[in-house]
Amino acid sequence: MAALILYFGYQAFTGDRGLLTSGQRGKALTEKTAEVKIIHNQRVELERRAQLLRDTNLSADLLEERAHSLLGYADPRDYVIREN
């Protein structure tokens, strides 16, 4: 019985959820909270950009220009001026 009490007492202090590791859990929670905020901001930005591509807001010229710049394609009849 004493060994069982010692084992559980030891785990209560040093285990994964023990009293001595509460600082590490707090630090991990702070880091994850900051990461969630960054991901949330990225999602909001992506949703805003996706809204611009909806049929109601779609600008064909803007879409074509963006596709050309991202994919590097151009019509053979187009004049391409690259800025460095």
Phi, psi and omega in degrees: 000321180296321179296321179294318178295317178297319180298310181292326176295317178298315180293328179296329179269318190245359182289181181302327180245027183282174182293327183284342182260007181295327177295321178294321178294321178296319178294317179296322178296318178297316179296315181293324178296317178296321179295321178296320179297318179297314181295322178296317179297320177296320180296317179300317179296317179294321177295321178296317179292324178292326178298327179291341181265002178292157181302326183288334184246005190287129174252116184297320180295316179296317179297316180295317179298317180294320179295318178297317183289323181285318185270343179077018180263151174211151176290139180302338179273354182277147170265125183249123178244116182260136176256136179256000000 
